[in-house]
Amino acid sequence: MTKVVITLLALAAAHFEIWRTLPNRRGKRAAGMFLLFLILAAPLAYVAYDDYRHNYPDANIGLGLSLMFTWAVTLILAIVSVVRRLRRSR
Protein backbone atom coordinates (compact mmCIF):
# COMPACT_ATOMS: atom_id res chain seq x y z
CA MET A 1 0.00 0.00 0.00
CA THR A 2 2.95 2.30 0.57
CA LYS A 3 3.96 2.01 -3.09
CA VAL A 4 0.49 3.11 -4.14
CA VAL A 5 0.61 6.22 -1.95
CA ILE A 6 4.11 7.12 -3.15
CA THR A 7 3.03 6.62 -6.77
CA LEU A 8 -0.01 8.86 -6.32
CA LEU A 9 2.15 11.53 -4.65
CA ALA A 10 4.60 11.40 -7.56
CA LEU A 11 1.70 11.74 -10.01
CA ALA A 12 0.38 14.72 -8.04
CA ALA A 13 3.84 16.31 -8.03
CA ALA A 14 4.14 15.91 -11.80
CA HIS A 15 0.71 17.50 -12.26
CA PHE A 16 1.70 20.35 -9.94
CA GLU A 17 4.84 21.01 -11.96
CA ILE A 18 2.83 21.15 -15.20
CA TRP A 19 0.30 23.42 -13.49
CA ARG A 20 3.13 25.80 -12.52
CA THR A 21 4.11 26.19 -16.18
CA LEU A 22 0.60 27.15 -17.27
CA PRO A 23 0.17 30.82 -18.16
CA ASN A 24 -3.31 30.94 -16.62
CA ARG A 25 -3.28 29.08 -13.30
CA ARG A 26 -6.92 29.76 -12.59
CA GLY A 27 -10.01 28.80 -14.43
CA LYS A 28 -10.45 26.15 -17.06
CA ARG A 29 -6.82 25.07 -17.35
CA ALA A 30 -6.41 24.47 -13.63
CA ALA A 31 -9.73 22.63 -13.50
CA GLY A 32 -8.64 20.59 -16.51
CA MET A 33 -5.38 19.63 -14.80
CA PHE A 34 -7.26 18.58 -11.66
CA LEU A 35 -9.73 16.56 -13.73
CA LEU A 36 -6.85 14.93 -15.61
CA PHE A 37 -5.24 13.98 -12.29
CA LEU A 38 -8.46 12.39 -11.09
CA ILE A 39 -8.88 10.46 -14.35
CA LEU A 40 -5.29 9.18 -14.29
CA ALA A 41 -5.35 8.32 -10.57
CA ALA A 42 -8.73 6.57 -10.63
CA PRO A 43 -7.58 3.18 -12.04
CA LEU A 44 -4.80 2.87 -9.47
CA ALA A 45 -7.06 3.97 -6.63
CA TYR A 46 -9.75 1.48 -7.65
CA VAL A 47 -7.35 -1.46 -8.01
CA ALA A 48 -5.66 -0.61 -4.69
CA TYR A 49 -9.05 -0.44 -2.96
CA ASP A 50 -10.09 -3.74 -4.54
CA ASP A 51 -6.84 -5.37 -3.42
CA TYR A 52 -7.38 -4.04 0.10
CA ARG A 53 -10.98 -5.28 0.31
CA HIS A 54 -10.42 -8.68 -1.33
CA ASN A 55 -7.03 -9.87 -0.25
CA TYR A 56 -6.52 -12.89 -2.52
CA PRO A 57 -3.53 -15.18 -1.89
CA ASP A 58 -2.39 -15.01 -5.52
CA ALA A 59 -0.43 -12.29 -7.29
CA ASN A 60 -2.46 -9.27 -8.29
CA ILE A 61 -1.51 -8.62 -11.90
CA GLY A 62 -3.99 -5.75 -12.17
CA LEU A 63 -2.31 -3.85 -9.36
CA GLY A 64 1.09 -4.22 -11.00
CA LEU A 65 -0.23 -3.10 -14.37
CA SER A 66 -1.99 -0.08 -12.90
CA LEU A 67 1.20 0.88 -11.03
CA MET A 68 3.25 0.58 -14.23
CA PHE A 69 0.68 2.65 -16.15
CA THR A 70 0.74 5.36 -13.49
CA TRP A 71 4.55 5.39 -13.40
CA ALA A 72 4.67 5.74 -17.19
CA VAL A 73 2.18 8.62 -17.13
CA THR A 74 4.12 10.28 -14.30
CA LEU A 75 7.35 10.00 -16.28
CA ILE A 76 5.73 11.50 -19.38
CA LEU A 77 4.27 14.39 -17.36
CA ALA A 78 7.62 15.03 -15.67
CA ILE A 79 9.39 15.15 -19.04
CA VAL A 80 6.75 17.52 -20.43
CA SER A 81 7.10 19.83 -17.42
CA VAL A 82 10.91 19.92 -17.79
CA VAL A 83 10.63 20.71 -21.50
CA ARG A 84 8.08 23.45 -20.81
CA ARG A 85 10.32 24.98 -18.14
CA LEU A 86 13.36 24.91 -20.44
CA ARG A 87 11.41 26.57 -23.26
CA ARG A 88 9.99 29.15 -20.87
CA SER A 89 13.40 30.09 -19.48
CA ARG A 90 14.78 31.01 -22.91
C-alpha atoms as an extended CHARMM CRD file, in Angstrom:
* protein
*
        90  EXT
         1         1  MET       CA              0.0000000000        0.0000000000        0.0000000000  PROA      1               0.0000000000
         2         2  THR       CA              2.9500000000        2.3020000000        0.5710000000  PROA      2               0.0000000000
         3         3  LYS       CA              3.9640000000        2.0070000000       -3.0860000000  PROA      3               0.0000000000
         4         4  VAL       CA              0.4930000000        3.1060000000       -4.1430000000  PROA      4               0.0000000000
         5         5  VAL       CA              0.6140000000        6.2160000000       -1.9460000000  PROA      5               0.0000000000
         6         6  ILE       CA              4.1120000000        7.1200000000       -3.1510000000  PROA      6               0.0000000000
         7         7  THR       CA              3.0300000000        6.6190000000       -6.7670000000  PROA      7               0.0000000000
         8         8  LEU       CA             -0.0140000000        8.8620000000       -6.3180000000  PROA      8               0.0000000000
         9         9  LEU       CA              2.1480000000       11.5270000000       -4.6460000000  PROA      9               0.0000000000
        10        10  ALA       CA              4.5950000000       11.4050000000       -7.5630000000  PROA      10              0.0000000000
        11        11  LEU       CA              1.6960000000       11.7380000000      -10.0090000000  PROA      11              0.0000000000
        12        12  ALA       CA              0.3780000000       14.7180000000       -8.0370000000  PROA      12              0.0000000000
        13        13  ALA       CA              3.8420000000       16.3070000000       -8.0280000000  PROA      13              0.0000000000
        14        14  ALA       CA              4.1380000000       15.9110000000      -11.8050000000  PROA      14              0.0000000000
        15        15  HSD       CA              0.7140000000       17.5050000000      -12.2560000000  PROA      15              0.0000000000
        16        16  PHE       CA              1.6960000000       20.3530000000       -9.9390000000  PROA      16              0.0000000000
        17        17  GLU       CA              4.8440000000       21.0110000000      -11.9630000000  PROA      17              0.0000000000
        18        18  ILE       CA              2.8350000000       21.1530000000      -15.1990000000  PROA      18              0.0000000000
        19        19  TRP       CA              0.3010000000       23.4240000000      -13.4950000000  PROA      19              0.0000000000
        20        20  ARG       CA              3.1340000000       25.8000000000      -12.5150000000  PROA      20              0.0000000000
        21        21  THR       CA              4.1120000000       26.1870000000      -16.1770000000  PROA      21              0.0000000000
        22        22  LEU       CA              0.6010000000       27.1520000000      -17.2680000000  PROA      22              0.0000000000
        23        23  PRO       CA              0.1680000000       30.8180000000      -18.1640000000  PROA      23              0.0000000000
        24        24  ASN       CA             -3.3060000000       30.9420000000      -16.6170000000  PROA      24              0.0000000000
        25        25  ARG       CA             -3.2800000000       29.0760000000      -13.3010000000  PROA      25              0.0000000000
        26        26  ARG       CA             -6.9200000000       29.7560000000      -12.5860000000  PROA      26              0.0000000000
        27        27  GLY       CA            -10.0140000000       28.8020000000      -14.4310000000  PROA      27              0.0000000000
        28        28  LYS       CA            -10.4530000000       26.1510000000      -17.0640000000  PROA      28              0.0000000000
        29        29  ARG       CA             -6.8200000000       25.0730000000      -17.3490000000  PROA      29              0.0000000000
        30        30  ALA       CA             -6.4140000000       24.4710000000      -13.6250000000  PROA      30              0.0000000000
        31        31  ALA       CA             -9.7310000000       22.6310000000      -13.5020000000  PROA      31              0.0000000000
        32        32  GLY       CA             -8.6390000000       20.5850000000      -16.5080000000  PROA      32              0.0000000000
        33        33  MET       CA             -5.3820000000       19.6300000000      -14.7980000000  PROA      33              0.0000000000
        34        34  PHE       CA             -7.2590000000       18.5800000000      -11.6620000000  PROA      34              0.0000000000
        35        35  LEU       CA             -9.7260000000       16.5640000000      -13.7250000000  PROA      35              0.0000000000
        36        36  LEU       CA             -6.8450000000       14.9280000000      -15.6110000000  PROA      36              0.0000000000
        37        37  PHE       CA             -5.2380000000       13.9850000000      -12.2910000000  PROA      37              0.0000000000
        38        38  LEU       CA             -8.4640000000       12.3880000000      -11.0880000000  PROA      38              0.0000000000
        39        39  ILE       CA             -8.8820000000       10.4580000000      -14.3450000000  PROA      39              0.0000000000
        40        40  LEU       CA             -5.2950000000        9.1800000000      -14.2870000000  PROA      40              0.0000000000
        41        41  ALA       CA             -5.3480000000        8.3180000000      -10.5720000000  PROA      41              0.0000000000
        42        42  ALA       CA             -8.7320000000        6.5670000000      -10.6270000000  PROA      42              0.0000000000
        43        43  PRO       CA             -7.5790000000        3.1850000000      -12.0380000000  PROA      43              0.0000000000
        44        44  LEU       CA             -4.8010000000        2.8740000000       -9.4740000000  PROA      44              0.0000000000
        45        45  ALA       CA             -7.0570000000        3.9680000000       -6.6330000000  PROA      45              0.0000000000
        46        46  TYR       CA             -9.7510000000        1.4760000000       -7.6450000000  PROA      46              0.0000000000
        47        47  VAL       CA             -7.3520000000       -1.4570000000       -8.0070000000  PROA      47              0.0000000000
        48        48  ALA       CA             -5.6600000000       -0.6070000000       -4.6860000000  PROA      48              0.0000000000
        49        49  TYR       CA             -9.0490000000       -0.4410000000       -2.9630000000  PROA      49              0.0000000000
        50        50  ASP       CA            -10.0930000000       -3.7370000000       -4.5450000000  PROA      50              0.0000000000
        51        51  ASP       CA             -6.8410000000       -5.3710000000       -3.4220000000  PROA      51              0.0000000000
        52        52  TYR       CA             -7.3750000000       -4.0380000000        0.0970000000  PROA      52              0.0000000000
        53        53  ARG       CA            -10.9770000000       -5.2750000000        0.3070000000  PROA      53              0.0000000000
        54        54  HSD       CA            -10.4250000000       -8.6780000000       -1.3320000000  PROA      54              0.0000000000
        55        55  ASN       CA             -7.0280000000       -9.8750000000       -0.2480000000  PROA      55              0.0000000000
        56        56  TYR       CA             -6.5190000000      -12.8920000000       -2.5150000000  PROA      56              0.0000000000
        57        57  PRO       CA             -3.5310000000      -15.1770000000       -1.8870000000  PROA      57              0.0000000000
        58        58  ASP       CA             -2.3860000000      -15.0080000000       -5.5150000000  PROA      58              0.0000000000
        59        59  ALA       CA             -0.4340000000      -12.2890000000       -7.2930000000  PROA      59              0.0000000000
        60        60  ASN       CA             -2.4630000000       -9.2680000000       -8.2900000000  PROA      60              0.0000000000
        61        61  ILE       CA             -1.5060000000       -8.6210000000      -11.9030000000  PROA      61              0.0000000000
        62        62  GLY       CA             -3.9900000000       -5.7480000000      -12.1680000000  PROA      62              0.0000000000
        63        63  LEU       CA             -2.3110000000       -3.8480000000       -9.3580000000  PROA      63              0.0000000000
        64        64  GLY       CA              1.0870000000       -4.2170000000      -10.9950000000  PROA      64              0.0000000000
        65        65  LEU       CA             -0.2330000000       -3.1050000000      -14.3730000000  PROA      65              0.0000000000
        66        66  SER       CA             -1.9860000000       -0.0830000000      -12.9000000000  PROA      66              0.0000000000
        67        67  LEU       CA              1.2040000000        0.8780000000      -11.0340000000  PROA      67              0.0000000000
        68        68  MET       CA              3.2470000000        0.5780000000      -14.2350000000  PROA      68              0.0000000000
        69        69  PHE       CA              0.6790000000        2.6520000000      -16.1460000000  PROA      69              0.0000000000
        70        70  THR       CA              0.7380000000        5.3600000000      -13.4950000000  PROA      70              0.0000000000
        71        71  TRP       CA              4.5500000000        5.3880000000      -13.4030000000  PROA      71              0.0000000000
        72        72  ALA       CA              4.6690000000        5.7400000000      -17.1880000000  PROA      72              0.0000000000
        73        73  VAL       CA              2.1830000000        8.6200000000      -17.1330000000  PROA      73              0.0000000000
        74        74  THR       CA              4.1180000000       10.2790000000      -14.3010000000  PROA      74              0.0000000000
        75        75  LEU       CA              7.3520000000       10.0040000000      -16.2800000000  PROA      75              0.0000000000
        76        76  ILE       CA              5.7280000000       11.5010000000      -19.3750000000  PROA      76              0.0000000000
        77        77  LEU       CA              4.2700000000       14.3860000000      -17.3590000000  PROA      77              0.0000000000
        78        78  ALA       CA              7.6160000000       15.0340000000      -15.6740000000  PROA      78              0.0000000000
        79        79  ILE       CA              9.3910000000       15.1530000000      -19.0380000000  PROA      79              0.0000000000
        80        80  VAL       CA              6.7460000000       17.5170000000      -20.4290000000  PROA      80              0.0000000000
        81        81  SER       CA              7.0990000000       19.8280000000      -17.4230000000  PROA      81              0.0000000000
        82        82  VAL       CA             10.9060000000       19.9230000000      -17.7870000000  PROA      82              0.0000000000
        83        83  VAL       CA             10.6260000000       20.7130000000      -21.5000000000  PROA      83              0.0000000000
        84        84  ARG       CA              8.0770000000       23.4510000000      -20.8050000000  PROA      84              0.0000000000
        85        85  ARG       CA             10.3210000000       24.9780000000      -18.1410000000  PROA      85              0.0000000000
        86        86  LEU       CA             13.3560000000       24.9150000000      -20.4360000000  PROA      86              0.0000000000
        87        87  ARG       CA             11.4100000000       26.5730000000      -23.2590000000  PROA      87              0.0000000000
        88        88  ARG       CA              9.9920000000       29.1480000000      -20.8710000000  PROA      88              0.0000000000
        89        89  SER       CA             13.4010000000       30.0880000000      -19.4760000000  PROA      89              0.0000000000
        90        90  ARG       CA             14.7800000000       31.0130000000      -22.9070000000  PROA      90              0.0000000000
